[in-house]
Amino acid sequence: MLSALFFMNRKGEILISRVYRDDVNRVVASAFKNYILDNKEIRTPVKTMSNATFCHIMEGDLFVVAIARHNVNAALAFELLHRVVDTFKSYFQVVTEESIRKNFVLIYELLDEILDFGHPQLSSSEVLQQIITQGKARYDFSKNKSGLKVTKQVTGAVPWRSADVKHKKNQVFIDVIETVNVLISSSGTILNADTSGRLLIRSELSGMPTCIVGLNDKAYALASEARRTGRSGGSGKSSGIAIDAFTFHQCVSLDKFDAEHKISFIPPDGQFDMMKYRASEKISLPFRVHHNIQESADHLTVHLTVKSTYTHETFANGFKVKVPVPTNTAVCKVRVGMGKAKYLPESNCILWKVWRFPGQAESTLAADIALIHVTSSRAQVWDRPPISFDFEVPMFTSSGLIIKYMKVVEKSHYQAVKWVRYVTRAGSYQYRI
């Protein structure tokens, strides 16, 4: 598949490389070096030069570049690059130019396990840390000197989990974490709204259990598209909600999802993202905003009303609102219905904080702002930056995704405790003024 893998800095210098095929050498990388130096802002992740295809991602100030001579699956190449970076982070926390120079022996060992003649072989950091025990490896070989356990795990049908995992208390935690992004015009029209979510699972189950998760019927997308595109699901619509895209962890059985509309999987031990998804239709916004701004040459009046849309039993935590003000603000008097607000001259904004914003509640902010008179030569037009929000709302999902049930099936028929939590956080949540 891949002919070579390079780590390069912004100067185009090769920090470390691994060449897997004879059709590519380090000289070919000079073409990508010239591409880096000639383009200050590189926006194309795939570039064809010198009869070779370069797929790259950015990790800080580094370029992680995969080179191929033949037609390759670009999605698989990018997934591999991200897996390589995540694996490096599991060993030495951050991937920088300095960390690569300090760990080049470890990196070569990892690359030899991850890729064999350019074909992906093993990218699970949990298993790699049992084979390569440098860095932050957690595996204790004194318990298994023969290495048979590692061999069975790597070559078996479930490489991400060992069969002899034991816990005193069997329990599994599911967190449905969503980030809502919205941009609303000054007239109240929603210009853009989407939700990015993930099902974060922490498994503390003994043996080799099979977990089955059922979502609300509205949330199912076209699993046939997931089968066609690998482990990623394409767009699919159903009654009431649309999931634009979703991806599963490798432990999920796509066959059962396609046939039974159930997410069946044998979980890795510990914490992992079982599913990631994105929705952009019929998004439920946790807050509604009405604002009125009156501006004159020497005075500005701001009136902001915020109403929560979630239930009475729920409270938003860490509610913050930043209301921009002109740079020539002299005096700012602020009144709020709940919480505290103050003028921050260094940031040219009013910061309004409410520790716990109750559901189905309404609160207002009123500000009287005196402006410094400036001459026409110094006058600057206020560009009116948007009002931005930050919050975290537990037991609320913006997309409408709900977990209906979760079952744990194991041969020993033990009882497992299941916990489910929901939380919606603000991403880019802005209102134009």
C-alpha positions in Angstrom: 0.0 0.0 0.0 2.3 2.8 1.3 5.8 3.1 -0.1 7.2 5.4 2.7 6.4 7.3 5.8 8.1 10.6 6.7 8.0 13.0 9.6 9.1 16.5 8.4 9.3 19.9 10.0 8.1 23.2 8.5 11.5 23.7 6.9 11.0 20.4 5.0 13.7 18.7 6.9 13.2 14.9 7.4 13.3 14.1 11.1 12.7 10.4 10.7 11.5 8.1 7.9 10.8 4.6 7.0 10.9 3.4 3.4 9.0 0.2 2.8 9.3 -0.2 -1.0 12.0 0.2 -3.5 10.0 2.6 -5.7 10.5 5.5 -3.3 13.6 6.9 -1.7 14.5 9.9 0.4 15.2 12.0 -2.7 11.5 11.9 -3.6 10.8 13.8 -0.3 12.6 16.8 -1.8 9.6 17.4 -4.0 7.4 17.7 -0.9 10.0 19.9 0.8 9.8 22.4 -2.1 6.0 22.2 -1.9 6.2 23.2 1.8 8.6 26.0 1.2 6.7 27.4 -1.7 3.3 27.4 0.0 2.9 29.2 3.4 -0.6 27.9 3.9 -1.0 24.3 2.7 -4.7 23.5 2.3 -4.6 20.4 0.2 -3.9 17.2 2.2 -3.3 15.1 -1.0 -0.7 16.2 -3.6 0.7 14.4 -6.6 4.3 15.3 -7.5 7.2 13.4 -9.1 4.9 10.5 -10.0 4.1 10.0 -6.4 1.1 10.7 -4.2 1.7 12.5 -0.9 -1.0 12.3 1.8 -0.2 14.3 4.9 -1.6 15.6 8.2 -0.4 18.3 10.5 0.6 17.5 14.1 1.6 20.8 15.7 4.4 22.1 13.5 5.2 18.7 12.0 4.1 17.1 8.7 3.3 13.4 8.9 3.5 12.3 5.3 2.6 9.0 3.6 4.0 8.4 0.1 2.6 6.0 -2.5 3.4 5.3 -6.1 0.2 3.5 -6.8 -3.5 4.3 -6.4 -4.3 3.8 -2.7 -7.3 4.3 -0.5 -6.9 7.8 0.8 -9.3 7.4 3.7 -7.3 4.4 4.9 -4.0 6.3 4.5 -5.3 9.2 6.6 -6.7 6.9 9.2 -3.3 5.2 9.5 -1.5 8.5 9.9 -3.8 9.5 12.8 -3.4 6.1 14.4 0.4 6.5 14.1 0.3 9.8 15.9 -2.1 8.5 18.6 0.2 5.6 19.2 3.2 7.8 19.5 1.3 10.0 22.1 0.5 6.9 24.1 4.3 6.3 24.5 5.8 9.8 24.8 2.7 12.1 25.4 3.4 14.7 22.7 4.6 14.5 19.2 7.1 17.3 18.6 10.4 17.7 16.8 12.3 17.3 20.1 10.3 14.2 21.2 11.0 12.5 17.8 14.7 13.1 18.1 14.8 11.7 21.6 12.7 8.5 20.7 13.9 7.6 17.2 14.8 4.0 18.3 11.3 3.5 19.8 9.7 5.1 16.8 11.4 2.7 14.4 10.3 -0.3 16.5 6.7 1.0 16.4 6.7 1.6 12.7 8.0 -1.9 12.1 5.0 -3.3 14.0 2.4 -1.0 12.5 3.4 -1.5 8.9 4.7 -4.5 7.0 6.0 -3.8 3.5 3.7 -0.8 3.5 0.6 -2.7 4.6 -1.1 -1.8 8.0 -0.7 -4.7 10.5 -1.1 -3.5 14.0 -2.2 -0.1 15.2 -3.8 -0.8 18.6 -1.8 1.0 21.2 -3.1 -1.4 23.9 -1.6 -4.4 22.1 1.6 -2.5 21.0 2.3 -1.6 24.6 2.4 -5.3 25.4 4.9 -6.0 22.7 7.1 -2.9 22.9 7.7 -2.1 26.6 9.5 1.1 26.3 8.0 4.5 27.1 4.7 4.4 28.9 4.1 0.6 28.3 1.8 -0.8 31.0 2.2 -4.5 30.4 4.1 -6.6 33.0 5.9 -9.4 31.2 6.8 -11.0 34.6 3.3 -12.4 34.6 3.7 -13.9 31.2 7.3 -14.6 30.3 6.4 -16.9 27.4 4.6 -14.2 25.5 1.8 -16.6 24.4 -0.8 -14.2 25.7 0.5 -11.5 23.4 0.7 -13.8 20.4 -2.9 -15.0 20.9 -4.1 -11.5 21.2 -2.4 -10.2 18.1 -3.3 -13.1 15.9 -6.8 -13.8 17.4 -10.2 -12.6 16.3 -10.3 -9.9 19.0 -6.9 -8.3 19.0 -8.0 -5.3 21.1 -8.9 -7.4 24.2 -7.4 -10.2 26.3 -9.6 -13.0 27.4 -8.4 -13.1 31.0 -9.4 -9.6 32.1 -10.8 -9.6 35.6 -12.5 -6.9 37.7 -13.9 -7.1 41.2 -17.0 -5.2 40.2 -18.4 -5.5 36.6 -19.6 -2.2 35.4 -19.7 -0.1 32.2 -20.0 3.6 31.8 -21.5 5.3 28.7 -21.1 9.1 28.2 -22.9 10.7 25.3 -20.9 13.9 24.8 -22.1 16.4 22.2 -20.7 19.7 21.1 -23.2 22.1 19.5 -22.0 24.8 17.1 -24.4 27.5 16.0 -24.3 30.9 14.2 -27.4 33.1 14.3 -27.8 36.4 12.5 -28.8 39.6 14.2 -32.4 39.1 13.0 -32.6 35.7 14.7 -32.1 33.5 11.6 -30.1 30.4 12.1 -27.2 30.6 9.6 -25.5 27.4 10.6 -26.1 24.7 13.3 -24.6 21.3 13.8 -23.7 18.9 16.5 -20.6 16.7 16.8 -21.0 13.8 19.3 -19.3 10.7 20.5 -20.3 7.7 22.7 -17.4 7.4 25.2 -17.4 4.1 27.0 -15.3 3.0 30.0 -15.5 -0.8 30.3 -14.7 -2.6 33.5 -16.0 -6.0 32.6 -14.4 -9.4 33.2 -13.9 -12.1 30.6 -14.9 -11.7 27.0 -18.4 -10.0 27.2 -20.5 -8.9 24.3 -22.3 -5.6 24.7 -25.4 -4.6 22.8 -26.5 -0.9 22.7 -29.8 0.2 21.3 -30.4 3.8 20.2 -33.7 5.5 19.7 -35.2 4.7 16.3 -34.7 8.2 15.0 -30.9 7.9 15.3 -30.3 5.0 12.8 -28.6 5.9 9.6 -27.9 3.8 6.5 -25.7 1.0 7.7 -25.3 -0.3 4.1 -23.3 2.9 3.4 -21.2 2.1 6.5 -20.5 -1.4 5.0 -19.6 0.1 1.6 -17.2 2.8 2.9 -15.4 0.7 5.6 -16.0 1.5 9.2 -17.5 4.9 8.5 -21.2 5.4 7.9 -22.5 7.7 5.2 -25.4 10.1 5.4 -28.8 8.7 6.3 -32.2 10.3 7.2 -35.0 8.9 9.3 -38.1 10.3 11.1 -37.2 13.4 13.1 -33.4 13.4 12.9 -30.6 13.1 10.4 -27.1 11.8 11.1 -24.8 13.2 8.4 -21.8 11.0 9.2 -20.7 8.5 11.8 -17.8 6.2 12.5 -17.4 3.2 14.7 -14.6 1.7 16.7 -13.1 -1.4 15.1 -14.7 -3.6 17.9 -18.2 -2.9 16.5 -19.8 -5.5 14.4 -21.2 -3.8 11.3 -23.0 -7.0 10.1 -25.3 -7.0 13.2 -25.8 -3.2 12.9 -26.9 -3.6 9.3 -29.2 -6.6 10.0 -30.6 -5.8 13.4 -30.1 -2.1 13.9 -28.2 -2.9 17.1 -24.6 -1.9 18.0 -22.9 -5.1 19.1 -19.3 -5.1 20.2 -16.8 -6.8 22.4 -15.3 -3.8 24.2 -11.6 -3.1 24.9 -10.8 -3.0 28.5 -10.8 0.7 29.7 -11.9 3.8 27.9 -12.5 4.3 24.2 -14.7 6.1 21.7 -17.3 3.5 20.5 -19.0 5.8 18.0 -18.5 9.3 16.6 -21.2 11.1 14.7 -22.3 14.5 13.3 -25.9 15.9 12.8 -26.9 19.1 11.2 -30.7 19.0 10.9 -33.3 19.7 13.6 -30.8 20.7 16.2 -32.2 21.5 19.6 -30.6 24.7 20.9 -30.3 24.8 24.7 -30.5 28.6 24.8 -32.5 31.2 22.9 -31.3 34.8 22.8 -33.0 38.1 22.2 -30.9 41.3 22.1 -31.4 45.0 21.4 -28.5 47.4 20.9 -28.9 51.1 20.5 -25.8 53.0 19.4 -25.0 56.7 19.2 -21.9 58.8 18.9 -21.2 58.8 22.6 -23.4 56.2 24.1 -24.3 52.5 23.7 -27.2 50.6 25.3 -27.2 46.8 25.4 -30.2 44.7 26.4 -29.7 40.9 26.3 -32.3 38.3 27.2 -31.4 34.6 27.5 -33.9 31.8 27.9 -33.0 28.1 28.5 -35.0 25.5 26.6 -34.1 22.4 28.6 -36.3 20.9 31.4 -36.8 22.3 34.9 -34.8 19.4 36.5 -31.6 20.4 34.5 -29.1 23.1 35.2 -26.4 24.4 32.9 -23.0 24.5 34.5 -20.3 27.1 33.8 -22.6 29.4 31.8 -20.6 32.3 30.4 -21.5 35.0 27.9 -19.1 37.4 26.3 -20.8 40.6 25.0 -18.4 42.7 22.8 -18.2 46.5 23.4 -16.4 49.2 21.3 -12.7 49.8 21.9 -13.4 53.4 22.9 -15.6 52.5 25.9 -15.0 54.8 28.8 -17.6 53.7 31.4 -19.7 50.5 31.5 -22.5 49.9 34.0 -23.9 46.4 33.9 -27.0 44.9 35.6 -27.9 41.2 35.4 -30.9 39.2 36.6 -28.8 36.3 37.9 -25.1 35.6 38.3 -22.4 38.2 38.0 -21.2 40.4 35.2 -18.2 42.8 34.8 -16.6 44.9 32.1 -13.2 43.6 30.9 -11.4 46.5 29.2 -8.4 44.4 28.2 -10.7 42.1 26.2 -13.2 44.8 25.1 -16.2 42.8 26.3 -18.7 42.3 29.1 -18.3 38.8 30.8 -21.5 37.4 32.3 -21.2 34.3 34.5 -23.9 32.2 36.0 -22.7 29.2 38.0 -25.9 27.2 37.5 -28.4 28.3 34.9 -31.8 26.6 35.6 -34.0 25.1 33.0 -37.0 26.9 31.5 -35.7 30.1 33.1 -35.1 33.6 31.7 -32.5 36.1 32.7 -31.4 39.5 31.3 -28.3 41.6 31.0 -28.6 45.4 30.7 -25.5 47.6 30.1 -25.2 51.4 29.7 -21.9 52.3 28.0 -20.4 55.7 27.7 -18.1 56.1 24.7 -15.0 58.3 24.4 -15.5 60.9 21.6 -12.8 60.5 19.0 -11.9 62.7 16.1 -12.6 61.7 12.5 -9.0 60.9 11.9 -8.8 58.4 14.8 -12.4 57.1 14.5 -12.7 53.4 13.9 -15.9 51.7 12.8 -17.0 49.1 15.3 -17.2 45.8 13.5 -19.6 44.3 16.1 -18.1 40.9 16.9 -20.7 38.2 17.8 -21.9 37.4 21.2 -20.3 34.1 22.3 -21.5 31.5 24.7 -19.8 28.8 26.8 -21.7 26.2 28.9 -22.2 22.6 29.7 -25.7 21.1 30.0 -26.0 17.6 31.6 -28.8 15.2 30.7 -29.5 17.0 27.4 -28.7 16.1 23.8 -28.8 18.6 21.0 -29.2 16.0 18.3 -31.9 14.0 20.0 -29.8 10.8 20.3 -30.9 8.6 23.2 -29.6 5.3 24.4 -32.7 3.0 24.9 -30.9 0.1 26.5 -27.6 -1.7 27.0 -27.1 -5.4 27.5 -24.0 -7.3 28.6 -23.9 -10.9 27.6 -21.1 -13.2 29.0 -20.8 -17.0 29.3 -20.5 -16.8 33.1 -23.8 -14.8 33.3 -22.5 -12.3 35.8 -24.5 -9.1 36.6 -23.1 -5.9 35.3 -23.9 -2.4 36.4 -24.6 0.1 33.6 -24.3 3.9 33.8 -25.4 6.3 31.2 -24.8 10.1 31.2 -25.5 12.8 28.7 -23.8 16.2 28.3 -24.0 18.9 25.7 -21.2 21.5 25.5 -20.8 24.7 23.6 -18.5 24.7 20.7 -18.7 27.8 18.5 -22.0 29.2 19.9 -22.4 32.7 18.5 -25.1 35.4 18.0 -24.4 38.2 15.6 -25.3 41.7 16.7 
